[in-house]
Amino acid sequence: MKKIIIICLLFLSGCASMNTMMVNPATNETQPCHAWGFGLIGVPVALVAHNNCVNKFKEAGYVPADEIKISTK
């Protein structure tokens, strides 16, 4: 019985932490999108919150910082 409880607790635990820096290419202004959560409910909530943030800034003309090409002159 003790093993079943431990396995259930491990299944229900878990964590997610997402961070994306958004950059406006026209103004070089940056905005962070970050969310975290743990457990069976917290992880999906964090994923949805992070995706909503990224999509909101994409609609405003921002792009993820890792997609910006840095030109060397």
Secondary structure, DSSP 4 states (H G I P E B T S, - for coil): -HHHHHHHHHHH--EEEEEEEEE-TTT--EEEEEEEEEHHHHHHHHHHHHHHHHHHHHHTT-EEGGGPPPP--
